[in-house]
Amino acid sequence: MPLIRRETSGVSAQSIDTSKLAAALRDGTDDERWAAARSAGDVPEGLSILKDALSRETNPRVREAIFTGLARIRTPESAAAVLAHLGSDDASLRAGALDALRAMPVATAPHIAGLLKNADPDVRLLACELVRGQPSGDASRLLGDLLATEAKANVCASAVEVLAEIGGPESLPLLVECAARFPDDPFLVFAIQVAIERIGSPRGG
């Protein structure tokens, strides 16, 4: 589910008892944890409270509220708290982390180069989706660096898909080289051909 930034409540952040928020997120009912997660993004200690809660929360609705709170804080530190779950075996947790990171592209930006070098190819594949939200010049450079060394065809395919949308002429040599490294993967070779044609065609007219 897409993360939506909620309107700021009329309650002053200074009036919120952070110890009660933390306690509610530890021991409260599902509804109490959800409400606490919704409020935690408004307090200075919210990042640590939400990060701690995310590590143990299993209720999908509460987890979504935690991700939304972290996305609203939108700092590199809150992005780091989220990206720790990008490689989770839990598909819903992984999807929630990806949505949260997409919702704070500026905060996520400092982490993307590292994600594209992660030892887990699934993380590298998801990181290609995060590149989509970056400025086109940065995105082309990041994905070009990935294509130059990536050993997994499915990760390359994810990068090629994004480059087909945002890549410039500087991406063309790397696309050609990537196709040459995977001559026996017809899907990837075809995707690269499509990307090359799109990048080489006039746009906007």
N, C-alpha and C positions, 0 to 999 in steps of 0.2 A: 504494500500500500504506500503511495507517495506520502512523503512527510510534508505536512502543512504547518507553517509557522502560525501559532495561535496568537491572538491579540493579548497584549499585556493586561493582566488583571488589575483591578483597582486597589489590590492589597499591596502596601509598601513592602519592598524586600526587607527593609530593616525591621519590620514587625513580624517576620516569619521566624519561628523558633527552629533553628537548623538541627538541633539535637532531636527534636520531635520528628522532623522530616526523616532523618537518618533512621530513627527507631521504627517509624512507620514503614519504611522501605525494607527493613530487616524482618519485622515481626507482624506487620499489619495484614488485614484481609486483602483480597485482590483489589477491591475498590479503594481501600486506604492506601495501598502501595501505588495504585494508578494516580490517585490525587496527589500523593507526595511527589511522585516523579514529575507531574505537571508543574508543581511549584518549585522544585529544586533548581530548575534552570534560571530562576530569578534571583538566587542568593549567591554571594561570593564563594561560599563553600560548595556550591552546587556540583562542580566538576568532580570533586573527590567523592561526594555522596552518590552521584549517578554512576560513576565508574565502578565503585564498590558494589552497587546494587546490580549492575549489568552482569557482573561475574557470576551471580547466583540465580538471577531471575529466570523462571521458566514459563510464566504466563505470557502468551503472545501479546495481549492487550497492554499489559504493564511494560513489557519489553519495548513495545513500540513507543510508549510514552517516554521511556528512558532514552531511547535513540533520538526522539524528537527534542528532548531537553538538551542533549549533548550537541545536536545540530544547531540549536538556537544559541548556545554559548559560542559556537563557531570560532574556536581558536585552534592553533596547531596541536595544543595539548588535548582538547576535546576530540579532535580528529584521531589522535594517537590512541585514545581510550577506545574508540570505535574500531579502528583498523586492526586492533588485536584480535578481533572476532571474525575477520574477513576469511580466514582459513578454517573456520569451524566446520566440524562434520555435520552440524545441525543446519540443514538447508534454510530454515526460516531465520535462524540467527545470522547466517551469512547474507541472506537477502536484506534483512533489516540493516545490517552494517553497511552494505553497498548503498542502500537508499539514503542513509544518514550522511555518508561521505559525499554522495552526489549533491546533497542539499547544502553543503558548505565547501564549494570548490576552492575558494581562496585558502581556507584553513587546511584543506587536504593537499594542496599543491606541494608543500615542502616534503611530503612523504611519498609522492608518486614514483620518483626515480628509484627509491629503495624498494617499493612494492614491485616494480618491474624487474628487480633483480632477486626477488624472493626465491628461496629454494623450492617452494611449492608451486608447480606450474598452474594450479587452479587459482592461486592468488595472483600470479602474473596475468592470467587471462582476465580476471575481474578488474585488475588495475588498468587494462586497456580500455575498459568502459569508463573508468574515472578520467582517463586522459581526454575523453570526448568533451568534458566540461571545461577544459583549459583553453587559453588563447591558442589560436591555430598554429602560430609559429612555435610555441613551446610544445604543443601536442605533436607536431611533425618531427621535431627534434627528438622527443622522448621515444616515440614509436620507431623512428629511424634507428636510434641506438639499440632498441630491443631487437628489431629485425636483423641487425648486423650480426647478432650472436645467438639468437634464440634457437634451441634445438628441438622444440616441440612444435609440430605442424599446427595443432589446434590453437596454440597461443599465437603463432604467426597469423593464422586466419583471423583471429579476433583483432589483431593490430591492423591487418589489411582492410578489414571492414570499416574501421574508423578512418584510416587514411583515405579510403575511397570517398569519404564525406568531407574531410578537412585538409587533406594533403595537398601540397604544392609541387611544382616541378622538381624541387630538390629531393623529393621522395622517390622519384622514378628509378634512379640507378639502384637503390636499395631493394626496390620491389623486384627488379629484374634479377638481381643477385639472389634474392630469397627464392624465386621460382627455380633458379638453377640448382639450389641446394636440395630442393624437394621435387625432383622431376617425376617421381612415382606417386605423387599425391595429386590426383586429377582435380579434386575439389579445390585445393589450395592454389594450384596453377590457374584454374579458371577464375577464382576470386581475384588473383593478382592481375590477370588480364583485364577483368572488369574495372579494377581500380586504376590501372594504367590508362584505360580508355577514358574514364571519367576525369582523371586529373589532366589528361592531355586535351580534353574538349573545352571549348570556350564556355565560361559560366556566366550566368546572369543575363543571358540574352536569348 
